[in-house]
């Protein structure tokens, strides 16, 4: 019994490592993640925030003066603009609030020469009896160099003002415009000529009982109207779902978008309550999938058994070994069967393992036949760290310890046993079209970042990632 309990706890810890950020990712109302001098930063309600060296392991340490609530942050040029609300949202007993912005040359509090915030500048406010609550700032710099600020809660409307990207002040003469109702924690993103308004719908601040979820509408005009996928105006309560509760995490709120590179995007938000972390509010990061022009939450790869299929042709990644015929060849000709039909056992690893070489075995791609040399187990490696939003994984042949590895010359092979070496660790990220990029942590003999790549229908190798080429994309299918 004791052995079974320990095994269950170990499995739970492994599951946790692959499903959530690790370290101490405790935060409420996280700002959009910003990269500064090689580290990731996000700020939260009450002051302070989180820092991560790799985007997977998070610890407290970010510094933001002023207290207040629901900040946001954005890099403009070589400076960082940080905004927050000084009150509002019922904090301090009322709905009167102020939205302020301030600048810093760096977000690194250990950089004593450059770390200094400017005095906060008010860019919006609300009074007790008006139909808006000045809290929950969201910042967007669009591709045309215009800077927008959204704010507001369920207490009235979501509003938009335009700011001067040089000063962070509100543009002279710019008046607030109502753009949505029935949500809070709003922010805009810009993509392919569309302005997307994301808001958090549902109830807040009740741990695992919070019904928070993130919805979206879009417009060609930054001031709206923002319509959802069935034509409902967000000023009338419309909004298409982006992310809601998971199996053990609840209350998705405060969306932020981070573009890693073309085709690789992440969303940040908080879970109001995480059952795996005493029901506390934690930072969450998921891939962004753009489906028919709408953002959706992707998934972090879960531990399991997979077939790995090339997007180029649909062939399966497999060991370069001799094909071993399975039981069940053509029987009985084309006439009626002479005996009742019965199930035939599929080929297993025991049937073929002794036919494989002992040393390094290359890989190739071929028709998927559900054979043992085509079946892979993907598991997170908790001690290996990670990257923005995900852990490093090992990829081994199912039922064995034979591991996929990068080799010199940009080759891909398998080695007899997984040792935890960097060339055996894999970064697996869902792309904006729903496919996956698979990258080794390191490639021996080069400092280049390379990914698993199809140079021919049957020829996998390592090459630079190109989102516009199906050669660089893979599908993962659990079996």
Secondary structure as UniProt FT lines:
FT   HELIX           2..19
FT   STRAND          22..23
FT   STRAND          34..36
FT   TURN            37..38
FT   STRAND          39..43
FT   TURN            45..46
FT   STRAND          49..52
FT   STRAND          57..62
FT   TURN            65..66
FT   STRAND          69..76
FT   TURN            77..78
FT   STRAND          79..85
FT   TURN            89..90
FT   TURN            92..93
FT   STRAND          97..104
FT   TURN            109..110
FT   TURN            112..114
FT   STRAND          121..126
FT   TURN            128..129
FT   STRAND          138..141
FT   TURN            143..144
FT   STRAND          147..151
FT   STRAND          157..163
FT   TURN            165..167
FT   TURN            172..173
FT   STRAND          177..180
FT   STRAND          184..191
FT   TURN            192..193
FT   STRAND          194..201
FT   HELIX           207..209
FT   STRAND          213..219
FT   TURN            222..223
FT   TURN            229..230
FT   HELIX           234..236
FT   STRAND          240..243
FT   STRAND          249..261
FT   TURN            262..263
FT   STRAND          264..274
FT   HELIX           275..277
FT   TURN            278..279
FT   STRAND          280..291
FT   TURN            292..293
FT   STRAND          294..297
FT   STRAND          304..310
FT   TURN            311..313
FT   STRAND          316..319
FT   TURN            333..334
FT   HELIX           349..352
FT   HELIX           353..355
FT   STRAND          361..366
FT   HELIX           372..374
FT   STRAND          376..380
FT   HELIX           382..384
FT   STRAND          386..387
FT   TURN            388..389
FT   STRAND          390..391
FT   STRAND          393..397
FT   TURN            398..399
FT   STRAND          403..407
FT   TURN            408..410
FT   STRAND          411..415
FT   HELIX           422..424
FT   STRAND          426..430
FT   TURN            432..433
FT   STRAND          436..440
FT   TURN            444..445
FT   STRAND          451..456
FT   TURN            457..458
FT   STRAND          459..463
FT   TURN            467..468
FT   HELIX           470..472
FT   STRAND          474..478
//
